[in-house]
Amino acid sequence: MAMKRFLFDSNAVTSFINRREPFSQRVRDTRLAGFALGTCEPVVVELFYGLELSQSRDANIIRLNHGLSRLCCWPFDRAASREYGRIAAALRKQGRPMQVIDMMLAAVAVSLGNCTVVTTDSDLNTIDGLSVENWDAAHTNEA
């Protein structure tokens, strides 16, 4: 079985970079347990887009690059593309629209296997086969 992975969405990456609690404690515990922490290219795209619109653009880009250097960054590859097609079609058939970036993030997580998305976005809970956790909630010893 593949190593357990935790894939951060854009809000989780921001919590990671800003070392917010209880998020930071969960990061420490998860790393001590030997699990992989990271994000994916669609999330990085979303973060850089947001920074281009920020008033402190240059300083924030430096902070983001530093934060990303401490995380794995999984690609959006052919396997993720296949999962995206499955996820997007299923949600459309169910009449549940979702942002493209969120479906791309979910597709990367599902294609990796043994991967949990860390997010505060409850919409992701509706995707079949996707494990989701909110690390901004009260800390538990699940990792």
N, CA, C and O atoms as CSV, one atom per row, in Angstrom:
chain,resi,resn,atom,element,x,y,z
A,1,MET,N,N,0.847,-1.191,0.000
A,1,MET,CA,C,0.000,0.000,0.000
A,1,MET,C,C,0.887,1.246,0.000
A,1,MET,O,O,1.919,1.285,0.669
A,2,ALA,N,N,0.474,2.257,-0.754
A,2,ALA,CA,C,1.229,3.501,-0.853
A,2,ALA,C,C,1.223,4.251,0.474
A,2,ALA,O,O,0.319,4.098,1.297
A,3,MET,N,N,2.259,5.066,0.655
A,3,MET,CA,C,2.344,5.897,1.852
A,3,MET,C,C,1.121,6.807,1.947
A,3,MET,O,O,0.643,7.321,0.936
A,4,LYS,N,N,0.626,6.998,3.145
A,4,LYS,CA,C,-0.504,7.907,3.378
A,4,LYS,C,C,-0.074,9.326,3.034
A,4,LYS,O,O,0.990,9.786,3.449
A,5,ARG,N,N,-0.915,10.007,2.274
A,5,ARG,CA,C,-0.636,11.377,1.846
A,5,ARG,C,C,-1.772,12.301,2.276
A,5,ARG,O,O,-2.930,11.893,2.359
A,6,PHE,N,N,-1.415,13.545,2.545
A,6,PHE,CA,C,-2.390,14.585,2.844
A,6,PHE,C,C,-2.154,15.727,1.863
A,6,PHE,O,O,-1.077,16.324,1.835
A,7,LEU,N,N,-3.176,16.026,1.058
A,7,LEU,CA,C,-3.090,17.038,0.018
A,7,LEU,C,C,-3.828,18.291,0.487
A,7,LEU,O,O,-5.029,18.245,0.757
A,8,PHE,N,N,-3.110,19.403,0.581
A,8,PHE,CA,C,-3.676,20.659,1.070
A,8,PHE,C,C,-4.340,21.442,-0.065
A,8,PHE,O,O,-3.786,21.564,-1.158
A,9,ASP,N,N,-5.541,21.972,0.212
A,9,ASP,CA,C,-6.155,22.911,-0.724
A,9,ASP,C,C,-5.555,24.292,-0.463
A,9,ASP,O,O,-4.663,24.421,0.375
A,10,SER,N,N,-6.024,25.324,-1.162
A,10,SER,CA,C,-5.408,26.650,-1.030
A,10,SER,C,C,-5.540,27.223,0.376
A,10,SER,O,O,-4.604,27.853,0.868
A,11,ASN,N,N,-6.677,27.020,1.033
A,11,ASN,CA,C,-6.820,27.507,2.408
A,11,ASN,C,C,-5.879,26.773,3.357
A,11,ASN,O,O,-5.328,27.377,4.277
A,12,ALA,N,N,-5.696,25.483,3.138
A,12,ALA,CA,C,-4.790,24.711,3.987
A,12,ALA,C,C,-3.339,25.135,3.762
A,12,ALA,O,O,-2.566,25.215,4.717
A,13,VAL,N,N,-2.961,25.406,2.512
A,13,VAL,CA,C,-1.601,25.895,2.246
A,13,VAL,C,C,-1.390,27.220,2.974
A,13,VAL,O,O,-0.326,27.450,3.549
A,14,THR,N,N,-2.389,28.084,2.952
A,14,THR,CA,C,-2.290,29.366,3.653
A,14,THR,C,C,-2.139,29.149,5.156
A,14,THR,O,O,-1.326,29.818,5.793
A,15,SER,N,N,-2.902,28.232,5.729
A,15,SER,CA,C,-2.763,27.913,7.158
A,15,SER,C,C,-1.377,27.360,7.454
A,15,SER,O,O,-0.790,27.669,8.491
A,16,PHE,N,N,-0.852,26.541,6.546
A,16,PHE,CA,C,0.493,25.978,6.695
A,16,PHE,C,C,1.547,27.088,6.689
A,16,PHE,O,O,2.406,27.136,7.569
A,17,ILE,N,N,1.479,27.966,5.709
A,17,ILE,CA,C,2.461,29.048,5.591
A,17,ILE,C,C,2.385,29.993,6.780
A,17,ILE,O,O,3.415,30.446,7.279
A,18,ASN,N,N,1.171,30.296,7.240
A,18,ASN,CA,C,0.989,31.231,8.352
A,18,ASN,C,C,1.085,30.571,9.718
A,18,ASN,O,O,0.965,31.240,10.744
A,19,ARG,N,N,1.300,29.264,9.734
A,19,ARG,CA,C,1.470,28.484,10.967
A,19,ARG,C,C,0.321,28.701,11.954
A,19,ARG,O,O,0.528,28.930,13.145
A,20,ARG,N,N,-0.881,28.622,11.421
A,20,ARG,CA,C,-2.079,28.788,12.250
A,20,ARG,C,C,-2.316,27.548,13.095
A,20,ARG,O,O,-2.061,26.426,12.658
A,21,GLU,N,N,-2.803,27.760,14.298
A,21,GLU,CA,C,-3.204,26.654,15.173
A,21,GLU,C,C,-4.713,26.483,15.068
A,21,GLU,O,O,-5.409,27.482,14.886
A,22,PRO,N,N,-5.250,25.292,15.171
A,22,PRO,CA,C,-4.579,24.025,15.499
A,22,PRO,C,C,-3.929,23.341,14.302
A,22,PRO,O,O,-3.408,22.233,14.427
A,23,PHE,N,N,-3.957,23.997,13.139
A,23,PHE,CA,C,-3.418,23.401,11.921
A,23,PHE,C,C,-1.950,23.006,12.075
A,23,PHE,O,O,-1.565,21.898,11.702
A,24,SER,N,N,-1.139,23.896,12.614
A,24,SER,CA,C,0.301,23.628,12.741
A,24,SER,C,C,0.598,22.424,13.618
A,24,SER,O,O,1.525,21.664,13.339
A,25,GLN,N,N,-0.178,22.246,14.672
A,25,GLN,CA,C,0.028,21.074,15.530
A,25,GLN,C,C,-0.269,19.797,14.756
A,25,GLN,O,O,0.442,18.801,14.895
A,26,ARG,N,N,-1.302,19.827,13.954
A,26,ARG,CA,C,-1.650,18.653,13.144
A,26,ARG,C,C,-0.543,18.350,12.128
A,26,ARG,O,O,-0.244,17.184,11.873
A,27,VAL,N,N,0.062,19.383,11.551
A,27,VAL,CA,C,1.188,19.201,10.626
A,27,VAL,C,C,2.337,18.509,11.348
A,27,VAL,O,O,2.908,17.548,10.834
A,28,ARG,N,N,2.673,18.991,12.530
A,28,ARG,CA,C,3.780,18.384,13.294
A,28,ARG,C,C,3.491,16.921,13.603
A,28,ARG,O,O,4.351,16.062,13.408
A,29,ASP,N,N,2.291,16.634,14.080
A,29,ASP,CA,C,1.920,15.255,14.423
A,29,ASP,C,C,1.957,14.343,13.197
A,29,ASP,O,O,2.411,13.202,13.277
A,30,THR,N,N,1.483,14.845,12.083
A,30,THR,CA,C,1.423,14.049,10.857
A,30,THR,C,C,2.818,13.770,10.319
A,30,THR,O,O,3.101,12.662,9.863
A,31,ARG,N,N,3.680,14.759,10.370
A,31,ARG,CA,C,5.071,14.542,9.933
A,31,ARG,C,C,5.774,13.541,10.844
A,31,ARG,O,O,6.512,12.678,10.368
A,32,LEU,N,N,5.548,13.652,12.154
A,32,LEU,CA,C,6.157,12.693,13.089
A,32,LEU,C,C,5.686,11.274,12.817
A,32,LEU,O,O,6.430,10.319,13.043
A,33,ALA,N,N,4.468,11.127,12.337
A,33,ALA,CA,C,3.923,9.806,12.008
A,33,ALA,C,C,4.488,9.276,10.688
A,33,ALA,O,O,4.242,8.123,10.331
A,34,GLY,N,N,5.238,10.102,9.963
A,34,GLY,CA,C,5.883,9.663,8.733
A,34,GLY,C,C,5.048,9.780,7.476
A,34,GLY,O,O,5.385,9.185,6.452
A,35,PHE,N,N,3.959,10.541,7.535
A,35,PHE,CA,C,3.096,10.688,6.372
A,35,PHE,C,C,3.568,11.845,5.489
A,35,PHE,O,O,4.258,12.750,5.959
A,36,ALA,N,N,3.195,11.811,4.218
A,36,ALA,CA,C,3.573,12.853,3.262
A,36,ALA,C,C,2.555,13.990,3.278
A,36,ALA,O,O,1.346,13.760,3.311
A,37,LEU,N,N,3.063,15.211,3.254
A,37,LEU,CA,C,2.230,16.415,3.196
A,37,LEU,C,C,2.543,17.154,1.907
A,37,LEU,O,O,3.704,17.263,1.513
A,38,GLY,N,N,1.509,17.658,1.252
A,38,GLY,CA,C,1.766,18.395,0.032
A,38,GLY,C,C,0.532,19.072,-0.507
A,38,GLY,O,O,-0.505,19.158,0.151
A,39,THR,N,N,0.676,19.548,-1.719
A,39,THR,CA,C,-0.421,20.158,-2.451
A,39,THR,C,C,-0.315,19.673,-3.887
A,39,THR,O,O,0.395,18.704,-4.160
A,40,CYS,N,N,-1.000,20.323,-4.799
A,40,CYS,CA,C,-0.929,19.911,-6.202
A,40,CYS,C,C,-0.906,21.150,-7.091
A,40,CYS,O,O,-1.250,22.249,-6.656
A,41,GLU,N,N,-0.499,20.957,-8.326
A,41,GLU,CA,C,-0.349,22.085,-9.245
A,41,GLU,C,C,-1.614,22.929,-9.416
A,41,GLU,O,O,-1.500,24.153,-9.478
A,42,PRO,N,N,-2.815,22.342,-9.496
A,42,PRO,CA,C,-3.994,23.210,-9.600
A,42,PRO,C,C,-4.137,24.171,-8.409
A,42,PRO,O,O,-4.587,25.303,-8.585
A,43,VAL,N,N,-3.768,23.739,-7.225
A,43,VAL,CA,C,-3.817,24.612,-6.048
A,43,VAL,C,C,-2.768,25.714,-6.176
A,43,VAL,O,O,-3.038,26.871,-5.854
A,44,VAL,N,N,-1.580,25.358,-6.644
A,44,VAL,CA,C,-0.520,26.351,-6.831
A,44,VAL,C,C,-0.970,27.420,-7.831
A,44,VAL,O,O,-0.717,28.608,-7.630
A,45,VAL,N,N,-1.629,26.999,-8.896
A,45,VAL,CA,C,-2.180,27.946,-9.879
A,45,VAL,C,C,-3.127,28.928,-9.192
A,45,VAL,O,O,-3.029,30.139,-9.391
A,46,GLU,N,N,-4.040,28.397,-8.385
A,46,GLU,CA,C,-5.016,29.232,-7.687
A,46,GLU,C,C,-4.323,30.214,-6.738
A,46,GLU,O,O,-4.722,31.374,-6.646
A,47,LEU,N,N,-3.300,29.755,-6.043
A,47,LEU,CA,C,-2.582,30.619,-5.106
A,47,LEU,C,C,-1.847,31.753,-5.825
A,47,LEU,O,O,-1.909,32.903,-5.389
A,48,PHE,N,N,-1.157,31.438,-6.917
A,48,PHE,CA,C,-0.456,32.489,-7.656
A,48,PHE,C,C,-1.434,33.488,-8.285
A,48,PHE,O,O,-1.143,34.683,-8.352
A,49,TYR,N,N,-2.567,33.011,-8.735
A,49,TYR,CA,C,-3.595,33.919,-9.256
A,49,TYR,C,C,-4.017,34.906,-8.163
A,49,TYR,O,O,-4.079,36.113,-8.400
A,50,GLY,N,N,-4.301,34.391,-6.981
A,50,GLY,CA,C,-4.692,35.255,-5.870
A,50,GLY,C,C,-3.620,36.267,-5.510
A,50,GLY,O,O,-3.923,37.417,-5.191
A,51,LEU,N,N,-2.361,35.837,-5.560
A,51,LEU,CA,C,-1.268,36.750,-5.220
A,51,LEU,C,C,-1.115,37.871,-6.238
A,51,LEU,O,O,-0.730,38.985,-5.883
A,52,GLU,N,N,-1.412,37.583,-7.491
A,52,GLU,CA,C,-1.324,38.627,-8.515
A,52,GLU,C,C,-2.308,39.761,-8.240
A,52,GLU,O,O,-2.107,40.886,-8.696
A,53,LEU,N,N,-3.360,39.465,-7.502
A,53,LEU,CA,C,-4.371,40.468,-7.177
A,53,LEU,C,C,-4.145,41.121,-5.814
A,53,LEU,O,O,-4.871,42.043,-5.442
A,54,SER,N,N,-3.143,40.650,-5.065
A,54,SER,CA,C,-2.940,41.157,-3.702
A,54,SER,C,C,-2.129,42.448,-3.699
A,54,SER,O,O,-1.364,42.717,-4.626
A,55,GLN,N,N,-2.306,43.240,-2.649
A,55,GLN,CA,C,-1.581,44.500,-2.522
A,55,GLN,C,C,-0.114,44.285,-2.176
A,55,GLN,O,O,0.733,45.109,-2.520
A,56,SER,N,N,0.191,43.188,-1.502
A,56,SER,CA,C,1.576,42.885,-1.118
A,56,SER,C,C,2.121,41.761,-1.998
A,56,SER,O,O,2.730,40.811,-1.505
A,57,ARG,N,N,1.897,41.882,-3.289
A,57,ARG,CA,C,2.204,40.833,-4.252
A,57,ARG,C,C,3.615,40.271,-4.100
A,57,ARG,O,O,3.771,39.066,-3.906
A,58,ASP,N,N,4.634,41.104,-4.183
A,58,ASP,CA,C,6.013,40.614,-4.186
A,58,ASP,C,C,6.376,39.895,-2.893
A,58,ASP,O,O,6.978,38.821,-2.924
A,59,ALA,N,N,6.014,40.480,-1.764
A,59,ALA,CA,C,6.311,39.845,-0.469
A,59,ALA,C,C,5.558,38.527,-0.332
A,59,ALA,O,O,6.103,37.548,0.177
A,60,ASN,N,N,4.311,38.500,-0.786
A,60,ASN,CA,C,3.514,37.276,-0.682
A,60,ASN,C,C,4.022,36.177,-1.605
A,60,ASN,O,O,3.947,34.998,-1.256
A,61,ILE,N,N,4.535,36.538,-2.771
A,61,ILE,CA,C,5.109,35.532,-3.672
A,61,ILE,C,C,6.332,34.894,-3.029
A,61,ILE,O,O,6.526,33.683,-3.133
A,62,ILE,N,N,7.152,35.689,-2.372
A,62,ILE,CA,C,8.323,35.146,-1.666
A,62,ILE,C,C,7.871,34.187,-0.573
A,62,ILE,O,O,8.422,33.095,-0.439
A,63,ARG,N,N,6.874,34.586,0.207
A,63,ARG,CA,C,6.354,33.716,1.282
A,63,ARG,C,C,5.769,32.427,0.724
A,63,ARG,O,O,5.995,31.349,1.274
A,64,LEU,N,N,5.014,32.537,-0.370
A,64,LEU,CA,C,4.420,31.345,-0.975
A,64,LEU,C,C,5.504,30.402,-1.491
A,64,LEU,O,O,5.447,29.198,-1.240
A,65,ASN,N,N,6.475,30.930,-2.198
A,65,ASN,CA,C,7.554,30.075,-2.709
A,65,ASN,C,C,8.293,29.377,-1.575
A,65,ASN,O,O,8.646,28.204,-1.692
A,66,HIS,N,N,8.525,30.086,-0.487
A,66,HIS,CA,C,9.183,29.466,0.672
A,66,HIS,C,C,8.303,28.356,1.251
A,66,HIS,O,O,8.791,27.264,1.539
A,67,GLY,N,N,7.026,28.628,1.417
A,67,GLY,CA,C,6.115,27.614,1.949
A,67,GLY,C,C,6.020,26.400,1.051
A,67,GLY,O,O,6.033,25.268,1.535
A,68,LEU,N,N,5.924,26.619,-0.258
A,68,LEU,CA,C,5.829,25.500,-1.200
A,68,LEU,C,C,7.097,24.655,-1.208
A,68,LEU,O,O,7.045,23.457,-1.489
A,69,SER,N,N,8.232,25.271,-0.903
A,69,SER,CA,C,9.490,24.508,-0.883
A,69,SER,C,C,9.508,23.483,0.246
A,69,SER,O,O,10.345,22.579,0.246
A,70,ARG,N,N,8.600,23.612,1.204
A,70,ARG,CA,C,8.538,22.679,2.338
A,70,ARG,C,C,7.436,21.635,2.177
A,70,ARG,O,O,7.161,20.874,3.104
A,71,LEU,N,N,6.807,21.598,1.005
A,71,LEU,CA,C,5.728,20.644,0.729
A,71,LEU,C,C,6.018,19.871,-0.555
A,71,LEU,O,O,6.695,20.371,-1.454
A,72,CYS,N,N,5.498,18.652,-0.627
A,72,CYS,CA,C,5.469,17.938,-1.906
A,72,CYS,C,C,4.499,18.691,-2.810
A,72,CYS,O,O,3.576,19.346,-2.325
A,73,CYS,N,N,4.701,18.601,-4.101
A,73,CYS,CA,C,3.734,19.181,-5.034
A,73,CYS,C,C,3.449,18.141,-6.111
A,73,CYS,O,O,4.278,17.883,-6.983
A,74,TRP,N,N,2.261,17.549,-6.031
A,74,TRP,CA,C,1.891,16.489,-6.953
A,74,TRP,C,C,1.343,17.078,-8.248
A,74,TRP,O,O,0.627,18.079,-8.221
A,75,PRO,N,N,1.679,16.458,-9.388
A,75,PRO,CA,C,1.269,16.996,-10.687
A,75,PRO,C,C,-0.172,16.660,-11.042
A,75,PRO,O,O,-0.791,15.773,-10.456
A,76,PHE,N,N,-0.680,17.392,-12.012
A,76,PHE,CA,C,-1.953,17.041,-12.630
A,76,PHE,C,C,-1.587,16.279,-13.896
A,76,PHE,O,O,-1.341,16.880,-14.941
A,77,ASP,N,N,-1.552,14.955,-13.798
A,77,ASP,CA,C,-1.079,14.106,-14.888
A,77,ASP,C,C,-2.233,13.394,-15.592
A,77,ASP,O,O,-3.398,13.720,-15.362
A,78,ARG,N,N,-1.911,12.426,-16.446
A,78,ARG,CA,C,-2.937,11.722,-17.212
A,78,ARG,C,C,-3.912,10.986,-16.304
A,78,ARG,O,O,-5.116,10.986,-16.560
A,79,ALA,N,N,-3.402,10.356,-15.244
A,79,ALA,CA,C,-4.299,9.649,-14.313
A,79,ALA,C,C,-5.267,10.626,-13.650
A,79,ALA,O,O,-6.446,10.318,-13.478
A,80,ALA,N,N,-4.765,11.806,-13.277
A,80,ALA,CA,C,-5.635,12.826,-12.682
A,80,ALA,C,C,-6.645,13.333,-13.709
A,80,ALA,O,O,-7.795,13.615,-13.371
A,81,SER,N,N,-6.213,13.447,-14.959
A,81,SER,CA,C,-7.131,13.877,-16.019
A,81,SER,C,C,-8.294,12.903,-16.158
A,81,SER,O,O,-9.443,13.314,-16.320
A,82,ARG,N,N,-7.992,11.625,-16.094
A,82,ARG,CA,C,-9.029,10.587,-16.190
A,82,ARG,C,C,-10.007,10.704,-15.021
A,82,ARG,O,O,-11.222,10.646,-15.212
A,83,GLU,N,N,-9.469,10.870,-13.803
A,83,GLU,CA,C,-10.329,11.016,-12.621
A,83,GLU,C,C,-11.165,12.283,-12.700
A,83,GLU,O,O,-12.326,12.294,-12.289
A,84,TYR,N,N,-10.574,13.354,-13.229
A,84,TYR,CA,C,-11.327,14.597,-13.383
A,84,TYR,C,C,-12.557,14.367,-14.261
A,84,TYR,O,O,-13.658,14.805,-13.927
A,85,GLY,N,N,-12.364,13.686,-15.370
A,85,GLY,CA,C,-13.494,13.393,-16.253
A,85,GLY,C,C,-14.590,12.629,-15.538
A,85,GLY,O,O,-15.772,12.941,-15.690
A,86,ARG,N,N,-14.205,11.631,-14.759
A,86,ARG,CA,C,-15.175,10.828,-14.008
A,86,ARG,C,C,-15.907,11.679,-12.977
A,86,ARG,O,O,-17.133,11.627,-12.878
A,87,ILE,N,N,-15.152,12.462,-12.212
A,87,ILE,CA,C,-15.728,13.292,-11.147
A,87,ILE,C,C,-16.658,14.357,-11.727
A,87,ILE,O,O,-17.783,14.523,-11.256
A,88,ALA,N,N,-16.191,15.079,-12.750
A,88,ALA,CA,C,-16.992,16.157,-13.340
A,88,ALA,C,C,-18.289,15.618,-13.937
A,88,ALA,O,O,-19.348,16.225,-13.777
A,89,ALA,N,N,-18.208,14.487,-14.620
A,89,ALA,CA,C,-19.414,13.897,-15.217
A,89,ALA,C,C,-20.396,13.447,-14.137
A,89,ALA,O,O,-21.601,13.668,-14.257
A,90,ALA,N,N,-19.882,12.820,-13.091
A,90,ALA,CA,C,-20.757,12.352,-12.006
A,90,ALA,C,C,-21.456,13.524,-11.324
A,90,ALA,O,O,-22.655,13.456,-11.055
A,91,LEU,N,N,-20.723,14.593,-11.044
A,91,LEU,CA,C,-21.327,15.757,-10.391
A,91,LEU,C,C,-22.363,16.424,-11.296
A,91,LEU,O,O,-23.408,16.872,-10.826
A,92,ARG,N,N,-22.073,16.488,-12.570
A,92,ARG,CA,C,-23.039,17.088,-13.506
A,92,ARG,C,C,-24.319,16.262,-13.555
A,92,ARG,O,O,-25.418,16.816,-13.529
A,93,LYS,N,N,-24.182,14.939,-13.626
A,93,LYS,CA,C,-25.359,14.061,-13.652
A,93,LYS,C,C,-26.196,14.212,-12.386
A,93,LYS,O,O,-27.417,14.056,-12.415
A,94,GLN,N,N,-25.522,14.519,-11.266
A,94,GLN,CA,C,-26.217,14.679,-9.988
A,94,GLN,C,C,-26.737,16.099,-9.794
A,94,GLN,O,O,-27.402,16.386,-8.799
A,95,GLY,N,N,-26.438,16.991,-10.743
A,95,GLY,CA,C,-26.881,18.375,-10.632
A,95,GLY,C,C,-26.166,19.139,-9.535
A,95,GLY,O,O,-26.737,20.050,-8.936
A,96,ARG,N,N,-24.912,18.772,-9.264
A,96,ARG,CA,C,-24.131,19.430,-8.208
A,96,ARG,C,C,-22.895,20.089,-8.811
A,96,ARG,O,O,-21.829,19.475,-8.848
A,97,PRO,N,N,-23.018,21.320,-9.281
A,97,PRO,CA,C,-21.855,21.987,-9.868
A,97,PRO,C,C,-20.773,22.242,-8.820
A,97,PRO,O,O,-21.056,22.401,-7.632
A,98,MET,N,N,-19.545,22.275,-9.286
A,98,MET,CA,C,-18.413,22.525,-8.395
A,98,MET,C,C,-17.355,23.284,-9.197
A,98,MET,O,O,-17.280,23.151,-10.418
A,99,GLN,N,N,-16.546,24.073,-8.509
A,99,GLN,CA,C,-15.483,24.814,-9.179
A,99,GLN,C,C,-14.489,23.844,-9.821
A,99,GLN,O,O,-14.188,22.784,-9.272
A,100,VAL,N,N,-13.991,24.230,-10.992
A,100,VAL,CA,C,-13.041,23.391,-11.728
A,100,VAL,C,C,-11.815,23.078,-10.875
A,100,VAL,O,O,-11.366,21.932,-10.841
A,101,ILE,N,N,-11.271,24.071,-10.191
A,101,ILE,CA,C,-10.075,23.855,-9.358
A,101,ILE,C,C,-10.343,22.791,-8.302
A,101,ILE,O,O,-9.488,21.939,-8.059
A,102,ASP,N,N,-11.504,22.825,-7.676
A,102,ASP,CA,C,-11.826,21.832,-6.646
A,102,ASP,C,C,-11.912,20.426,-7.233
A,102,ASP,O,O,-11.454,19.463,-6.619
A,103,MET,N,N,-12.500,20.313,-8.424
A,103,MET,CA,C,-12.568,18.997,-9.063
A,103,MET,C,C,-11.177,18.515,-9.479
A,103,MET,O,O,-10.891,17.319,-9.414
A,104,MET,N,N,-10.320,19.432,-9.901
A,104,MET,CA,C,-8.950,19.052,-10.271
A,104,MET,C,C,-8.180,18.560,-9.049
A,104,MET,O,O,-7.485,17.547,-9.119
A,105,LEU,N,N,-8.302,19.273,-7.932
A,105,LEU,CA,C,-7.660,18.854,-6.687
A,105,LEU,C,C,-8.150,17.466,-6.282
A,105,LEU,O,O,-7.350,16.603,-5.921
A,106,ALA,N,N,-9.445,17.253,-6.341
A,106,ALA,CA,C,-10.017,15.948,-5.994
A,106,ALA,C,C,-9.488,14.868,-6.923
A,106,ALA,O,O,-9.194,13.757,-6.481
A,107,ALA,N,N,-9.366,15.184,-8.201
A,107,ALA,CA,C,-8.871,14.212,-9.176
A,107,ALA,C,C,-7.433,13.806,-8.881
A,107,ALA,O,O,-7.085,12.630,-8.992
A,108,VAL,N,N,-6.599,14.765,-8.507
A,108,VAL,CA,C,-5.215,14.433,-8.145
A,108,VAL,C,C,-5.209,13.514,-6.932
A,108,VAL,O,O,-4.508,12.502,-6.921
A,109,ALA,N,N,-5.985,13.859,-5.915
A,109,ALA,CA,C,-6.018,13.053,-4.688
A,109,ALA,C,C,-6.480,11.626,-4.967
A,109,ALA,O,O,-5.862,10.672,-4.494
A,110,VAL,N,N,-7.549,11.473,-5.724
A,110,VAL,CA,C,-8.069,10.136,-6.024
A,110,VAL,C,C,-7.060,9.351,-6.857
A,110,VAL,O,O,-6.863,8.158,-6.626
A,111,SER,N,N,-6.420,10.008,-7.823
A,111,SER,CA,C,-5.466,9.302,-8.683
A,111,SER,C,C,-4.216,8.873,-7.920
A,111,SER,O,O,-3.600,7.866,-8.270
A,112,LEU,N,N,-3.834,9.613,-6.891
A,112,LEU,CA,C,-2.669,9.236,-6.085
A,112,LEU,C,C,-2.941,7.980,-5.261
A,112,LEU,O,O,-2.050,7.155,-5.061
A,113,GLY,N,N,-4.161,7.845,-4.792
A,113,GLY,CA,C,-4.498,6.733,-3.902
A,113,GLY,C,C,-3.980,7.004,-2.502
A,113,GLY,O,O,-2.969,7.685,-2.331
A,114,ASN,N,N,-4.666,6.475,-1.504
A,114,ASN,CA,C,-4.296,6.641,-0.098
A,114,ASN,C,C,-3.993,8.105,0.230
A,114,ASN,O,O,-3.008,8.414,0.901
A,115,CYS,N,N,-4.850,8.991,-0.251
A,115,CYS,CA,C,-4.631,10.427,-0.107
A,115,CYS,C,C,-5.888,11.088,0.451
A,115,CYS,O,O,-6.996,10.845,-0.028
A,116,THR,N,N,-5.703,11.917,1.458
A,116,THR,CA,C,-6.787,12.660,2.083
A,116,THR,C,C,-6.616,14.137,1.767
A,116,THR,O,O,-5.523,14.683,1.914
A,117,VAL,N,N,-7.694,14.787,1.332
A,117,VAL,CA,C,-7.662,16.223,1.069
A,117,VAL,C,C,-7.911,16.960,2.377
A,117,VAL,O,O,-8.854,16.655,3.107
A,118,VAL,N,N,-7.055,17.934,2.662
A,118,VAL,CA,C,-7.209,18.773,3.848
A,118,VAL,C,C,-7.811,20.092,3.377
A,118,VAL,O,O,-7.203,20.833,2.605
A,119,THR,N,N,-9.033,20.368,3.865
A,119,THR,CA,C,-9.791,21.519,3.391
A,119,THR,C,C,-10.839,21.915,4.425
A,119,THR,O,O,-11.176,21.137,5.317
A,120,THR,N,N,-11.341,23.121,4.294
A,120,THR,CA,C,-12.517,23.531,5.059
A,120,THR,C,C,-13.745,23.551,4.151
A,120,THR,O,O,-14.837,23.913,4.590
A,121,ASP,N,N,-13.571,23.169,2.898
A,121,ASP,CA,C,-14.634,23.184,1.890
A,121,ASP,C,C,-15.475,21.918,1.986
A,121,ASP,O,O,-15.038,20.843,1.574
A,122,SER,N,N,-16.669,22.046,2.525
A,122,SER,CA,C,-17.527,20.872,2.724
A,122,SER,C,C,-18.052,20.303,1.407
A,122,SER,O,O,-18.505,19.158,1.380
A,123,ASP,N,N,-18.005,21.069,0.314
A,123,ASP,CA,C,-18.457,20.556,-0.984
A,123,ASP,C,C,-17.665,19.321,-1.413
A,123,ASP,O,O,-18.207,18.437,-2.076
A,124,LEU,N,N,-16.402,19.259,-1.042
A,124,LEU,CA,C,-15.567,18.130,-1.461
A,124,LEU,C,C,-16.015,16.817,-0.830
A,124,LEU,O,O,-15.687,15.742,-1.331
A,125,ASN,N,N,-16.764,16.900,0.266
A,125,ASN,CA,C,-17.289,15.681,0.899
A,125,ASN,C,C,-18.271,14.936,0.001
A,125,ASN,O,O,-18.562,13.766,0.250
A,126,THR,N,N,-18.782,15.584,-1.027
A,126,THR,CA,C,-19.781,14.961,-1.898
A,126,THR,C,C,-19.166,14.125,-3.017
A,126,THR,O,O,-19.892,13.484,-3.777
A,127,ILE,N,N,-17.844,14.123,-3.128
A,127,ILE,CA,C,-17.188,13.384,-4.212
A,127,ILE,C,C,-16.918,11.951,-3.774
A,127,ILE,O,O,-16.222,11.708,-2.788
A,128,ASP,N,N,-17.479,11.009,-4.524
A,128,ASP,CA,C,-17.299,9.588,-4.212
A,128,ASP,C,C,-15.826,9.198,-4.278
A,128,ASP,O,O,-15.111,9.570,-5.208
A,129,GLY,N,N,-15.392,8.449,-3.281
A,129,GLY,CA,C,-14.027,7.940,-3.258
A,129,GLY,C,C,-12.994,8.917,-2.741
A,129,GLY,O,O,-11.800,8.619,-2.766
A,130,LEU,N,N,-13.428,10.088,-2.270
A,130,LEU,CA,C,-12.496,11.105,-1.789
A,130,LEU,C,C,-12.564,11.209,-0.274
A,130,LEU,O,O,-13.641,11.382,0.296
A,131,SER,N,N,-11.424,11.103,0.370
A,131,SER,CA,C,-11.316,11.272,1.816
A,131,SER,C,C,-10.989,12.733,2.102
A,131,SER,O,O,-10.090,13.301,1.481
A,132,VAL,N,N,-11.716,13.347,3.042
A,132,VAL,CA,C,-11.571,14.772,3.342
A,132,VAL,C,C,-11.473,14.968,4.849
A,132,VAL,O,O,-12.207,14.337,5.610
A,133,GLU,N,N,-10.558,15.850,5.285
A,133,GLU,CA,C,-10.437,16.225,6.697
A,133,GLU,C,C,-10.306,17.736,6.812
A,133,GLU,O,O,-9.768,18.393,5.921
A,134,ASN,N,N,-10.803,18.281,7.920
A,134,ASN,CA,C,-10.680,19.700,8.237
A,134,ASN,C,C,-9.716,19.829,9.410
A,134,ASN,O,O,-10.065,19.502,10.545
A,135,TRP,N,N,-8.503,20.305,9.138
A,135,TRP,CA,C,-7.495,20.436,10.196
A,135,TRP,C,C,-7.625,21.745,10.959
A,135,TRP,O,O,-6.906,21.957,11.935
A,136,ASP,N,N,-8.512,22.616,10.545
A,136,ASP,CA,C,-8.748,23.844,11.300
A,136,ASP,C,C,-9.738,23.610,12.428
A,136,ASP,O,O,-9.941,24.481,13.274
A,137,ALA,N,N,-10.353,22.436,12.439
A,137,ALA,CA,C,-11.263,22.050,13.520
A,137,ALA,C,C,-10.434,21.528,14.692
A,137,ALA,O,O,-9.208,21.454,14.605
A,138,ALA,N,N,-11.094,21.173,15.772
A,138,ALA,CA,C,-10.395,20.660,16.955
A,138,ALA,C,C,-9.515,19.474,16.579
A,138,ALA,O,O,-9.923,18.615,15.798
A,139,HIS,N,N,-8.326,19.431,17.130
A,139,HIS,CA,C,-7.333,18.396,16.828
A,139,HIS,C,C,-7.731,17.049,17.419
A,139,HIS,O,O,-8.167,16.954,18.566
A,140,THR,N,N,-7.567,16.016,16.604
A,140,THR,CA,C,-7.736,14.644,17.085
A,140,THR,C,C,-6.496,13.867,16.701
A,140,THR,O,O,-5.685,14.355,15.913
A,141,ASN,N,N,-6.331,12.691,17.229
A,141,ASN,CA,C,-5.155,11.875,16.938
A,141,ASN,C,C,-5.469,10.818,15.892
A,141,ASN,O,O,-5.191,9.638,16.108
A,142,GLU,N,N,-6.049,11.224,14.748
A,142,GLU,CA,C,-6.412,10.287,13.692
A,142,GLU,C,C,-5.243,9.913,12.810
A,142,GLU,O,O,-5.212,8.808,12.268
A,143,ALA,N,N,-4.278,10.805,12.650
A,143,ALA,CA,C,-3.165,10.567,11.727
A,143,ALA,C,C,-2.424,9.374,12.166
A,143,ALA,O,O,-1.442,8.988,11.531
